[in-house]
Amino acid sequence: MWPDLVTRLGLLAAALAFEAAAGYPQALTQAIGHPVTWIGALIGWLDRSFNAAPAVHRVTDEGHRRTPLLVWPGKTAGVLALAVIIAAPVILALVLQSLLTPSWPGLVLLALFTSTLLATRSLDTHVRAVADALDAGGLDAGRHAVAQIVGRDPETLDEAGVCRAAIESLAENFSDGIVAPALWFAVAGLPGIVAYKAINTADSMIGHRTPRHEAFGWAAARLDDLVNLPASRFSALLMTAASCLLPAASPQAAIRAVWRDANSHRSPNAGWPEAAMAGALGFQLAGPRSYGGVMSADPPMGDGRRELMAADVRRALWLYRMAAGLGWGLVVLLAAVGGRA
């Protein structure tokens, strides 16, 4: 049985509520891992086994030479690997959804499983930890906390840089970790959200412009750009709407920043929520940043203050919470209207 749109929206509303209230239990993570880590293990195995870049023979961590199982041109191998990365978990999701949907207890379990693929609470927790670390332990503690959520070089960051990094991660992951998976669940149920998480995880692991992954990760990076396109725009809209509810925030400035800056970001998607958050709160985000010792000359998002503090991270968290709440309310409203119809 395939759940209809109204049922999917109801399940999505429940899953968002479950995750925001409880998150994914740490004890469960330690006992069996997390669905994303299971997908990550598959990606890691495919990368080790079929990625011949930058050389056919590679030395493993144990000092042994390793030869990929098969040697294809990088992009071909990457496309085939991505097909497996998507197909394997989607087939499992199709089976699980078909087993759970005939009954109400099964639907509850389906909503609970769906909640594990959303990140409302965990994103809040990780970003709040940066502000708490800065307040309690100073710059070194803040650098350590922000290193858990961003890929840039933490030792190059001053306090304002730590705060900007945390806020940029919050804005981008609002789209990638909440809005996009919710959207794809609404479109295609559990297989939809699982396919999205597989693509997004593949992009985060192999979709890098490095000698090793430039070719092998090309397909993952391009497909991730495509599947995130609608959610990034909608995320900017939700943040702009939420700025109407937050004192001293400006929806007009959010709209101006998105209109002017969103498309100048190096990512076709990340600039939309980042620009919306920067404009709404009167910040300037992005700009030059260091990744792996290499400076990235990124253009700024917004034209406000660049010298940010822990209190500014907390303001960004409030905007994020309001935007997430508005998104959840919209899902509930659509489910209710659809149910009446």
N, C-alpha and C positions, 0 to 999 in steps of 0.2 A: 504493500500500500504506500502510495506517495502522498504525503501531507499536502493539502491545498494551501493557497496563499494565506488565508485567514489563520489556519492552524500553524503555519510556519511563523507568522507574525506573533501569535500567542506564545509559541515556544521560545521565540527570540526574546520577547519581553521578560519571560520567566528566567531565561538563561542570563540575561543582562542583570537582572535583580539578584539572582543567586551569586554571580561572580562579584558584583559590587558589595554584597553583604559579607561574603565569606572568603572569596578568593579560592585559590587552589591550596589545600592543606600542605604545609611543609612536610609533615610526617608521610603523606602520600608520595610526595616528591622523592623523599629519601628511600621509601620502600619500593616503588615501582617506576619512578621517573615521571615524566610528563609527556603527553602526546607529541609536543613539539620536539622534545629530546629524542623520542623514538624516530620521528621523521629525520631529525638531524643525524642520528646514527646511520640511517640508510644513505643519506647524502654523503657522509664521511666515507662509508665503504665504497660507494660508487666513485668518489673522487680519488681514493687511493688505488682503486682497481682499474679504472678506465681512463684516467687523465694522464696522458703521456707528457704533458708540459711540466717543466721546461726541458726535461730530458727523458728518454725512454727508461733509463735505469736511474732509480733514486735510492738514496740511503735512508733507511727508516730510523726512528728514534733509538732503536737498539743497535744501530751500526751495521745492519745487514742491507745488502743491495736488494731492491725490490723491482720487479718487472711487472707493469700492468698486464692484466689478463688478456686484453686485446689492445691493439694500437690503431686508432683511427685519427684522422685529422681532428684537431681540437674542437671545432664547432660541431662537426658531426657527432663526435663522442658526447659533447655537451647536450645536444638535442635529444639523443637517445637516452642519456642519463636522466634528463628532465622528464621525459615521457614515463620512465619507470618511477621517478620520485612522485609524480602526480598520480599515476594509475594505481600503484600498490595501495596507498592509504584510501583512495577514493573507492576502490572495490570493497575494502573492509567497511567503509562508511555506508556504502549502499546495502551491504548485508546487514549491518547493525541497525540501520534505519528501518529496513523491511521487517526485522524481527521485533522492533520496539513499537512501531506505530499502531498496531491493531488495538491496543489497550491503553486505558488511562495510566496505570502504573508504568507502562512502557514509555508513554509520552513524557512522564516526569523524569524518568531515567535519561531520555533523549535530551531533555532540556538541561539536565545536570551535566551530561557529557559535552553538550555544546558550550556550556559555561566555561569549560576548561580551555577553550580556544579563544576566549575573550580576555582582555587585560585591563579592565577599568580599575580594579582595586590594586593590582600589582604595579601598574604604572604610577598611580598615586603614591604608593608606598615607597617606590624607588626614588622618585623625584623629591618627595618630602624628606627622605633620608639625607639628601644633599643639603637642604636648608638646615636641618637639625645638626648635621655634622659641622657646617660652617659656624653656627651659633655656639655649639658646645666645644668644638675642638680646633677651630680656626682653619686656616688655609690648607694645611696638610691633610686634615680630616676631610675637608670638602673635596680636595683632589681625589682622595681615595674613594669617596662615595660616588663621585661623578664618573670615575673610571669604570664603574660597574654598568653604566648605561650608555656610554658614548665610546667611539673608536678613536678619538683624537688623543694627542699626547698630553696627559694631565699635568706633567711637570712644566709645561710651557704656559699654563694658565694662572693668571692672577685671580683674585676673588671675583672680579667682574666676569672674567672668562669662564670660571666655574659656573657662575649663575647663568650666563648666556647659554652655555652648553646644556645645562639641565633644562632650561626653558625650551630650547630648540628641540631637544629630545622629546619633551612633553608634547609639543605641538605636532611633530612628525608622527610620533607613536599614537597620538589620538586618532589619526587617520589610519595608520597601518595596523594598530593593535585592537582597535575598537570599531570604528566606523566601517572600514573595509570588510573585516570578517562578518560583521552584522549584516551588511548589504548582501554579501554573497550567500549567507544563510537564507535571507529573505528570498533571494532569487532561486536557489537550488537546494535548500535544505542542508542536511548534514554533509552530503558529498560536496556541496558548493563551498562551505566554510573550510572543509578539510583540504580541498583542492587549493583554495586561496592560501592557507597556512603552509602547505607544501611549497608553493611557488615563492612565497615571501621568505620562508626559511632557507630555501635554496639560494635566493638572491643574497641573503645576509651571509651565507657561508661561502659561496663560490662566485657570486656576481661582482667580483672586484676587477679593476683594471690593473692587474699585476701580471708579471710574466707567466706565472703559473695558471692564472684563471682568466686572462684576457679573452682567450678563445673558448675554453671549456665552459666558462660561466656566462658567455654572451647570451645564450638563449634564456637563461634564468633571469638575467638582468632586464632584457627587453620585455619578457612576458610580465615580470613584476611591474614594470612601468605601466603596461597596458591595464592590468587588473586593478591597479591602484588609482587610475585616472578619475573615475567617477567619485570615489570616496574622498579623494583629496579636495575636490571642489566642494563637496557637500560638507566636509569638515570645516572649511573656511566659512561657509554659510552658517553653520551651527555656532562657531566662535563669534561671528559677527552678531548673530542674534543674541547670544549670551552676554555680549558686552552691553546690551541695552539694560541688563539686570544688575550689572556690577557697578557700584559707585566709582566715579572718576574714570570709568572706561568709555571709549568713544567708538560707536559703530561707524560713524562717518570716517574717522581716521583708519579704521580697519578696512573699509571699502577702498579708500584711496591707496593704502599700502598694497592691497591685493592687486588692484588694477595696475599699479605702477611696477611692483617688484616681483610678483609671483613667478612670472615667466622668465625672469633673469637668473633664477636659481639654477645651479648645475643639474639638479634633479627636475624632471618635468612635473613632479607631484609635491615634493616636500616644501617648495616655496609657497604653496597656497595656505596651508595652516600656519606656517611660520610667519608669513607676512600678515595674516589676519591677527595673530596673537600680538605681534610687534606693534601694529597700528592701533589695535584696541587698547593696549596698556601703555602706549607712549614710550616703547622701547625701540632700540635698534639691535637687531639680531644678525647672525651670520657674519659676513665679512671675512677677512683673512684668518685661516685656521691651519693648524699643523696636524698632519696625519702621518704617522710613521717617519717622522723627521722631515717630511716634505711639506712646504707651505702651499696651501691652496688659496689662490687669490679670488675668493668668492665675493660677489657684490653684497652689500648690506641689505637687510630687509627692514623697512621702516626708517623713520628719520627722527626718532626720539632719543632718550638717554641710552648711552652705551655702558656707563658705569653703574652696574647693577649690584644689588645686595641680596642677602638671604630673604629679606622681607619681600623683595620683588618676585622671588621664586614662589613664595606663598601666595602672592596676588595672582600669579599665573595659574597656580593650582586651583584657585577659586574660579577663575574663568573656565578652566578645563572641567571642573565639576559641574558648573552650570550648563556648559555645552553638552556634556554627557547626559545630564538630566533632561535637557530639552530633547536630545535624541531618543532617550528612552520613552519620554512622554509622547513623542510622535509615533513610535512603534505601537504603544498602547492604544492611542487614538485610532490609528489605521486598523488595528485588530478589532477594536470595538465597532467602528463604522462598517467594516467588512462583515462582522458577525451579524449586525442588524440587517444588512442587505441580503 
